[in-house]
């Protein structure tokens, strides 16, 4: 038995040496051709759910989540490939994953890209960070064209460079993210949950090092309270806006619709049901009916009786405070009335309009060029950062603005840089995680919208060059 084991180990080491001789950057090349029940040298699991069986690494995770790691904690950038096959599942939402930027087995934080057995679900594949024992942070998801099948192998490939992650399944890129932030280096490995699965042909190729995020300086940015200070106060109310202003936010965002009798009122949803004690569509209720509703108790009893504000009242709250009123147009056909409301309030120099609807942005810019506007987007773009920047900048030009407000999961250091090169001012929404805020500030973001403006204001107060600016 010892002779057979020695021969097997020699064969493995010889094949690995041949691979790394041909490709010096290949640091792991595992075919798992080992005696049954064993594990390759250097692999460590968080529990005894892993074994080699018939030339594959097999995991039994039917009763929970488990992880196995290899490599060194100082590895930064790499390409990881593996073949995976589901043999048994607890249910079709269960998954397997390639792990990267990890510390010790099972110790958070660590990152992985997972594929679920039902890969056609909205979260069929995902890039996720295990932040602590209780918290998963899902940073990007995608659905595939085909579900997995029992006994059918699938090819996984993950590329990690700096904060950027790309995931491929069967040769097709399925998702990417610029938000691999919790660790700048770490071990690699595999994970599984709720299944029996086999892994083969695990290969790691080291990639060139890149500048580390922690070495980049924090840069000042502007801060917008999302629906006011909505982490604490009832969203889209005067109380929430005033709290954001008092916290030092450069701006406070609100959402607007038109009431049945033609008044621009502040509400995020087309219905009043979620944030008031009433029912019905905003557009089908008069201002008098809207004003009778309680928009505060749902958040906290101390805000009982807080009314739905008009846009006039929100503008008055901001006037002469140095904080900008950021108005998101939520309904079609009201852009011109929003402009008229801003004009009548004499707030042209203290207002920004934002919208997903490019036609609304263009209407505002055509009607009143003195009002800055930002086009909102949450598009799942593909291509290089330069190609994405070209598309975004093209839309901004089409809508007659030089500002865009992008969902933060769209962003990377490279995309922000490319947009700046094209003369585009880059805002982002809605960011509350301190680690993401820190990264965005190091990447040079222009404005961050957040439910917790106080967090960013405190970070800005530590910068010696920070000074209060307006959104122009």
C-alpha positions in Angstrom: 0.0 0.0 0.0 2.8 2.4 0.9 4.6 1.6 -2.4 1.4 2.4 -4.4 0.9 5.7 -2.5 4.5 6.7 -3.1 4.3 6.0 -6.8 1.0 7.9 -7.1 2.4 10.9 -5.3 5.5 10.9 -7.5 3.3 10.8 -10.6 1.3 13.8 -9.3 4.3 15.8 -8.5 5.9 14.9 -11.9 2.8 16.0 -13.8 2.6 19.2 -11.9 6.2 19.9 -12.4 5.8 19.4 -16.2 2.8 21.8 -16.3 4.6 24.5 -14.4 7.7 24.0 -16.5 5.7 24.7 -19.6 3.8 27.5 -18.0 5.8 29.1 -15.1 2.8 31.0 -13.9 0.7 27.8 -13.2 1.0 27.3 -9.4 -1.6 24.6 -9.0 -2.6 21.9 -11.4 -4.7 19.2 -9.7 -6.2 16.2 -11.5 -6.9 14.5 -8.1 -5.4 11.2 -9.3 -4.7 10.1 -5.8 -5.6 7.1 -3.6 -9.2 7.1 -2.6 -10.0 8.9 0.6 -6.9 11.1 0.5 -6.4 14.8 -0.1 -3.5 16.5 -1.9 -0.8 18.1 0.2 -1.6 21.7 1.1 -5.4 21.3 0.9 -7.3 22.0 4.1 -11.0 21.8 4.7 -13.2 23.3 7.3 -14.9 20.0 8.0 -14.4 16.3 6.9 -16.8 16.5 3.9 -14.1 16.2 1.3 -12.3 13.2 -0.1 -10.7 11.9 -3.3 -12.7 9.2 -5.0 -12.0 7.6 -8.4 -9.8 10.5 -9.5 -12.1 13.3 -8.5 -12.4 15.6 -5.4 -15.8 14.7 -3.9 -17.7 16.8 -1.5 -20.8 15.8 0.6 -22.4 19.0 1.7 -26.0 17.8 1.9 -26.2 19.0 5.5 -24.6 22.4 5.2 -22.0 24.6 3.6 -18.3 23.6 3.5 -15.1 24.9 2.1 -11.6 23.6 1.2 -8.6 25.8 0.5 -5.1 25.7 -0.9 -2.5 28.2 -1.9 -1.0 31.0 0.1 -2.5 34.1 1.8 -0.3 36.5 -0.1 -1.5 35.5 -3.6 -3.2 38.5 -5.2 -4.3 38.0 -8.8 -5.1 34.6 -10.5 -7.1 32.7 -13.0 -8.8 29.6 -11.5 -10.5 26.8 -13.6 -12.3 23.7 -12.5 -14.7 21.1 -13.8 -17.7 20.5 -11.6 -20.4 17.8 -11.6 -23.5 17.6 -9.4 -24.2 14.0 -8.3 -27.0 14.7 -5.7 -28.9 17.8 -4.5 -31.0 18.7 -1.5 -33.0 21.1 -3.7 -32.4 22.9 -7.0 -31.2 26.1 -5.4 -28.1 24.4 -4.0 -24.7 25.4 -5.3 -21.0 24.8 -5.8 -18.4 27.6 -6.0 -14.8 28.6 -6.7 -13.4 30.4 -3.7 -10.8 33.2 -3.8 -9.3 35.9 -1.6 -9.7 33.6 1.5 -7.9 33.3 4.8 -8.1 30.2 6.8 -10.7 27.5 6.0 -14.2 28.7 7.0 -12.9 32.1 8.3 -14.6 35.2 7.0 -14.2 37.3 5.0 -13.9 35.3 1.8 -15.2 35.6 -1.7 -16.6 33.1 -4.2 -18.4 32.7 -7.5 -21.1 30.1 -7.3 -23.3 28.2 -9.8 -26.6 26.8 -8.6 -28.2 23.6 -9.9 -31.1 25.7 -11.2 -28.7 28.0 -13.1 -31.6 29.6 -15.1 -32.9 31.3 -11.9 -32.3 35.1 -11.5 -29.4 34.2 -9.1 -28.3 31.2 -11.0 -24.7 32.4 -10.8 -23.4 34.9 -8.4 -20.4 36.7 -7.0 -20.8 36.8 -3.3 -18.7 37.8 -0.3 -19.0 36.0 3.1 -18.5 39.1 5.2 -18.9 37.4 8.6 -20.6 34.4 10.2 -24.1 35.8 9.5 -23.7 38.0 6.5 -23.5 37.2 2.8 -23.0 40.2 0.5 -24.2 39.4 -3.0 -22.4 41.7 -5.3 -23.5 40.5 -8.8 -25.9 37.9 -10.1 -26.8 36.4 -13.5 -28.9 33.7 -14.9 -27.8 31.1 -17.4 -29.5 29.7 -20.5 -29.3 26.1 -19.2 -29.8 24.5 -15.8 -27.2 22.0 -14.5 -28.0 18.3 -14.7 -27.0 15.4 -12.4 -23.9 13.7 -13.8 -23.3 16.5 -16.4 -19.9 18.3 -16.0 -19.7 22.1 -16.3 -16.5 24.2 -16.8 -16.0 27.1 -14.4 -13.4 29.8 -14.8 -12.8 32.8 -12.5 -10.4 35.6 -13.2 -9.4 38.0 -10.3 -7.4 41.1 -10.9 -7.3 43.8 -8.2 -10.9 44.5 -7.2 -12.2 43.0 -10.5 -13.8 39.6 -10.9 -14.9 37.8 -14.0 -16.8 34.5 -14.0 -17.2 32.2 -17.0 -19.3 29.0 -17.3 -18.6 26.6 -20.2 -16.4 29.3 -21.9 -19.0 32.1 -21.7 -18.6 35.1 -19.5 -21.6 35.3 -17.3 -20.8 38.1 -14.8 -18.2 40.6 -13.7 -17.8 42.9 -10.8 -15.4 45.6 -9.6 -16.3 45.0 -6.0 -13.9 42.3 -4.7 -12.9 44.5 -1.8 -12.9 42.6 1.5 -9.4 41.1 1.0 -6.6 42.2 -1.3 -4.9 38.8 -1.3 -5.8 35.4 -0.2 -6.0 31.6 -0.7 -8.1 29.9 -3.3 -10.3 26.8 -3.2 -13.8 25.3 -3.5 -17.1 25.4 -1.6 -20.4 23.7 -1.8 -23.8 23.8 -0.1 -26.6 21.3 -0.1 -25.2 18.8 -2.6 -22.8 16.0 -3.4 -20.5 17.1 -6.2 -17.3 16.2 -7.9 -14.4 18.5 -8.9 -11.8 17.7 -11.5 -8.9 19.5 -13.3 -8.5 22.3 -10.8 -5.9 24.7 -12.1 -4.6 28.0 -10.8 -2.5 30.5 -12.9 -1.0 33.4 -11.2 -1.5 36.8 -12.9 0.7 39.9 -12.6 0.3 42.0 -9.5 -1.7 45.2 -9.6 -1.7 48.4 -7.4 -3.5 47.7 -4.2 -6.7 49.7 -3.3 -5.4 50.4 0.2 -2.4 52.2 -1.3 -4.7 54.6 -3.2 -5.5 57.9 -1.5 -9.1 58.8 -0.4 -10.5 61.6 -2.5 -13.3 64.0 -1.7 -16.7 63.5 -3.1 -20.2 64.9 -2.7 -22.8 63.2 -0.5 -26.5 62.9 -1.3 -29.0 61.6 1.3 -31.2 58.9 -0.4 -34.8 60.0 0.1 -33.3 62.2 2.8 -31.8 60.5 5.8 -33.9 57.4 5.2 -32.0 55.0 7.4 -33.4 56.9 10.3 -36.3 59.1 9.3 -39.3 58.3 7.1 -38.2 58.5 3.5 -39.3 61.4 1.2 -40.6 63.6 4.0 -39.5 67.1 5.1 -38.2 65.5 8.4 -36.0 63.2 6.4 -34.7 65.9 4.2 -34.0 68.2 7.1 -32.1 65.5 8.9 -29.9 64.8 5.9 -29.1 68.6 5.6 -28.3 68.7 9.3 -26.0 65.7 9.0 -23.9 67.7 6.5 -25.1 66.1 3.2 -24.3 68.2 0.1 -27.7 67.2 -1.2 -30.9 65.3 -0.3 -32.8 63.3 -3.0 -36.5 62.9 -3.3 -38.9 61.2 -5.8 -41.8 63.0 -7.4 -45.2 62.2 -9.0 -48.1 64.4 -10.0 -51.3 64.3 -7.9 -54.8 64.0 -9.5 -55.2 67.8 -9.4 -51.8 68.6 -10.9 -49.5 69.2 -7.9 -46.0 67.7 -7.9 -45.8 65.7 -4.7 -43.0 63.6 -3.1 -43.4 59.8 -3.0 -41.2 57.0 -4.2 -43.8 54.4 -5.2 -46.7 55.0 -7.6 -48.9 53.7 -4.8 -49.1 55.3 -1.3 -49.7 51.9 0.4 -46.1 51.1 1.5 -45.2 54.3 3.3 -48.5 55.7 4.5 -51.7 54.6 6.2 -53.6 55.0 2.9 -54.2 53.1 -0.3 -54.2 53.9 -4.0 -52.2 55.5 -6.7 -50.7 58.9 -6.2 -52.0 60.0 -9.6 -55.5 59.2 -8.6 -55.6 61.1 -5.3 -55.9 64.9 -4.9 -53.5 66.9 -2.9 -56.1 67.3 -0.1 -56.5 63.5 0.1 -52.7 62.9 0.1 -52.2 65.5 2.8 -54.6 63.6 5.2 -52.3 60.5 5.1 -49.7 59.7 7.8 -46.3 59.1 6.1 -44.3 58.7 9.2 -45.6 56.1 11.6 -44.6 53.2 9.5 -40.9 54.1 10.2 -41.2 55.1 13.8 -44.0 56.2 16.1 -42.2 59.5 16.9 -42.8 60.5 13.3 -46.6 60.0 13.6 -48.5 62.5 11.5 -45.6 63.4 9.2 -47.3 64.4 6.0 -46.6 63.7 2.3 -44.8 66.8 1.2 -45.2 68.8 -2.0 -42.1 69.5 -4.1 -42.6 73.2 -3.1 -42.1 72.2 0.6 -39.0 70.1 -0.1 -37.5 73.0 -2.1 -38.3 75.4 0.7 -36.6 73.1 3.2 -33.3 73.3 1.1 -33.4 77.0 0.3 -30.4 78.9 1.6 -29.0 75.8 3.4 -26.1 75.2 1.0 -27.6 71.7 0.4 -29.0 70.8 -3.0 -32.4 69.4 -3.7 -32.0 66.4 -5.9 -35.3 65.6 -7.6 -35.9 62.2 -9.3 -38.7 62.3 -11.8 -40.6 59.0 -11.5 -43.6 59.5 -13.8 -43.7 60.3 -17.6 -45.0 63.7 -18.7 -44.3 65.7 -15.6 -40.8 67.1 -16.4 -42.1 70.5 -17.6 -44.2 70.9 -14.5 -41.2 70.1 -12.3 -39.1 72.8 -14.1 -41.9 75.3 -13.5 -42.1 74.4 -9.8 -38.3 74.9 -9.5 -38.5 78.2 -11.3 -41.3 79.5 -9.1 -39.3 78.6 -6.0 -36.3 80.5 -7.3 -34.2 77.4 -6.8 -32.5 77.0 -10.2 -29.1 77.3 -8.6 -29.8 74.8 -5.8 -31.5 71.9 -7.6 -30.4 68.9 -9.7 -32.9 66.7 -11.6 -32.3 63.0 -12.1 -34.3 60.3 -14.0 -34.0 56.9 -15.7 -36.2 58.4 -18.5 -33.8 60.1 -20.9 -36.6 62.0 -22.5 -37.4 63.6 -19.1 -33.8 64.7 -18.8 -33.7 66.1 -22.3 -37.0 68.0 -21.6 -35.6 69.6 -18.5 -32.3 70.5 -20.2 -34.1 72.0 -23.2 -36.6 73.9 -21.2 -34.1 75.2 -18.6 -30.4 74.6 -19.3 -29.5 76.2 -15.9 -30.8 73.1 -14.1 -28.1 70.4 -13.9 -29.4 66.9 -14.7 -28.0 63.3 -14.3 -29.2 60.3 -16.2 -29.9 57.3 -14.0 -28.9 53.8 -15.1 -28.8 50.3 -13.7 -27.9 48.6 -17.0 -26.0 45.3 -16.9 -23.3 46.3 -19.5 -20.8 44.1 -21.2 -17.5 44.9 -22.9 -14.3 46.6 -21.8 -14.4 49.6 -19.5 -13.7 51.8 -22.5 -16.6 50.3 -24.5 -19.0 50.6 -21.5 -17.9 54.3 -21.1 -18.5 55.0 -24.7 -22.1 53.7 -24.5 -22.8 55.6 -21.2 -21.3 58.8 -22.5 -23.2 58.4 -25.8 -26.5 58.2 -23.8 -25.6 61.2 -21.7 -24.8 63.3 -24.8 -28.1 62.1 -26.4 -29.9 63.4 -23.3 -28.0 66.7 -23.3 -26.2 66.2 -20.0 -22.6 65.5 -18.8 -23.7 63.7 -15.6 -24.7 60.1 -15.0 -26.0 58.4 -11.9 -25.1 54.7 -12.0 -26.0 51.8 -9.8 -22.8 51.2 -7.8 -22.6 47.5 -8.9 -21.9 48.8 -12.4 -18.7 50.6 -11.3 -15.0 49.9 -11.2 -12.0 52.1 -11.0 -11.4 51.6 -14.7 -14.9 52.6 -15.7 -14.9 55.7 -13.5 -11.6 56.7 -15.1 -12.8 56.1 -18.6 -15.9 58.2 -18.0 -13.9 61.1 -16.5 -11.7 61.0 -19.6 -14.9 61.6 -21.7 -15.8 64.6 -19.5 -18.6 62.7 -17.7 -19.4 63.5 -14.0 -20.1 60.2 -12.2 -22.6 59.8 -9.4 -23.7 56.5 -7.9 -26.6 55.0 -5.8 -27.4 53.7 -3.2 -24.3 52.8 -1.1 -24.3 52.1 2.6 -21.5 49.6 3.0 -18.4 51.3 4.4 -16.0 49.1 2.5 -17.7 50.0 -0.8 -17.9 53.7 0.1 -14.1 53.6 0.8 -13.4 52.0 -2.6 -15.5 54.5 -4.5 -13.8 57.4 -2.8 -10.4 56.0 -3.7 -11.5 55.5 -7.3 -12.5 59.2 -7.6 -16.3 59.0 -7.6 -17.9 62.4 -7.8 -21.1 61.9 -5.8 -22.4 59.1 -3.6 -26.1 58.7 -2.8 -26.6 56.9 0.5 -29.2 56.1 3.2 -26.5 57.0 5.8 -25.0 60.4 4.8 -23.5 60.8 8.2 -21.1 57.9 7.5 -19.6 59.5 4.4 -19.6 63.0 6.0 -17.5 61.6 8.9 -15.1 60.0 6.4 -14.8 63.3 4.5 -14.1 65.3 7.6 -10.9 63.3 8.0 -9.5 64.6 4.7 -7.4 67.7 5.0 -8.4 69.0 1.5 -12.1 68.5 1.9 -14.4 71.5 1.5 -18.1 71.7 1.0 -19.1 71.9 -2.6 -22.4 72.3 -4.5 -23.7 70.1 -7.3 -23.1 72.0 -10.5 
